[in-house]
């Protein structure tokens, strides 16, 4: 076989290897729960990503991913230790805050965001109601920061047992 034959054989082998790598990357992406689209921001590597910031709302945060899909830019938060049939309200509120940050940084409202639990990815619509809930929560937090005394907001003994302030708390449940 001449040099041309070897070059064709080598090019074929490189093409097959590239296709196998691409297929493996797609399988890993699917297994990780990432939706289709291009990852434009990632805070899942060892070094923290630069946070998203809204001067208007005095809010900052780092979603695990921001993905560009079908002309929209959407955040994704990954909770690998969680399993549930429905997303937790606090997780939805956190994702809503990331949607607000994406809206501010992109000057365009994302239609939804993603919450990834260990066994399921939830697509959460970024509705007017969710946006309002985020803004109300920010107002409540700012109010509590100015208050002289804030009552603990807890009714879960297991969560109370895991709290680092339990020994100093006069209202400990556990």
N, C-alpha and C positions, 0 to 999 in steps of 0.2 A: 504494500500500500504506500502510495506517495504522500508527500507532505500535505497536499490538498485534502486527501482522505482523512489524515489524522486531524487536521484542523476542523473538518466537518464533524468528525466523531467527538472531538473536544467541545465544540460549540453545542452539540446535542446534549452532552453530559452536563454542561453548565446550565442549559435550559431546563433540563429535568431537575437538577438540584434547586434551581431558583423556584420552579413550580412547587416542589415539595416544601421548601421553606415558606413560601407564600401560603400554602394550604395549612401548614402547621401554625403559622401566625394567626390565620383566620380562626382556626380551632381554639387556640389559646384565648383569643379575643372573645369568642363566643362563650367559652367556659368561664371567663372572668365576668361575664354579664355585660360587657360593653356593647352598646348599640352600634349600628352602622354609622359611619361618619368619621371625620378627621378629628383626632384629639388635638386641641389647640392650647390646652393648659393641663398640667398634671401636678398634683401634690402628693404623689404616692412613692416618690423615690426617696433616697436617704436625705437629700438636702431639701429643706422646705422651699416651696415656690413662693414667689412674691405675692402677697395677698391682694385680693381685689379690694378696692376702697371706694366708698361713696362719701364725698364731702357733704353732699346735700343731706344725707340721713345719718352722718357720723357713724358709719357702719363699716366694718372690715371683716373679711373672712377668706378662707381658703378651701374651696370645694376640692374634692379629690380629683375630679376631671371637669373640663369644659369641652364640649364636643360640638363641632360644626356639622350640622346635618340638614340637608334639603333647604339651604338658605337661612337656617336659624342657628343660633348659638345657644346651647342649653347646658346647665350644670348637672353633675352627677355626684352623688354622695354614696360612699360604700360603707356598709356596716357589716363586716364579714362574720361577726359573732352573733348576729341576730337571725332568728327564724320566726316568721309570723305570717298568718294568712292575710293580714292587713297591716299597712305601715303604722308605726306609732305616731301619735299626734306631734310629739316633740321633734321627731325626725322630719315630718312634713313641714313643720314651722322652720326648722333649720334649712331645709331645701328651699323653702319660700324666700328666706333671707338671701340665699345664694342666687335665686332668680332675680331678686331686686338688685343685687350687685351686678349681675350680668346685664340687666336692663340699663343700669346707669353707665356701665363701661362701654357697652355696645350701642347705646342710644336707640335700642330696639328691644321690645319686650319679648322674652322667650315664651313660646307657647306652652312649654312644660319643662319639667326636670325629671331626673331619674334617681330613685332610691334603690340601691342594690343591697339585698340581704343575702345571707349565705346560700339560699336556695331559690331566690326569686328576685327579679328586677321589676319594680313598680314604676310606671310612667305616671307622674303626678301633674295634672293640669295646673298651670299658673293662672289661676282665676283672679277676678277682682276680689273675691272673698279671701283668698289666701294672701294676696298682697295687703289687704286691709288688716288681716290678723297679724301679719309681720309688723306693720307700722304700729298697731295697737300694742303689741308685745314690746316694741322698742320704747314706746311712751311709758308703759308700765315699769320697765327696767329703769329708765331714767328717773321716774318718780321715786322708785324704791331707793335709788342711789342717793337721793337728796333727803330721804326720810330719816328721822332720828332712830326709829325702831321699826323693824320689818318682821312681822310674824313669819315663821317658817311655813312654807307651802308644801307640806308633806303629810301623807297618810299611808305610807307604805313602810311597814316595819323592816322589811329586808333592805330597802334603800337606806333607811335610817341607820341600820347596823353598819352599813358600808361607808357612812359619811365620816369624813376626817374631822368634823367639828362636833361629833356626838358627845364627846367628853365635856365640852364647854356649853352644850345646849341645855337649857332648862326645860325644853319641851321634847326631849328625846322619846321616841316611841319604843325603843328596844334597848 
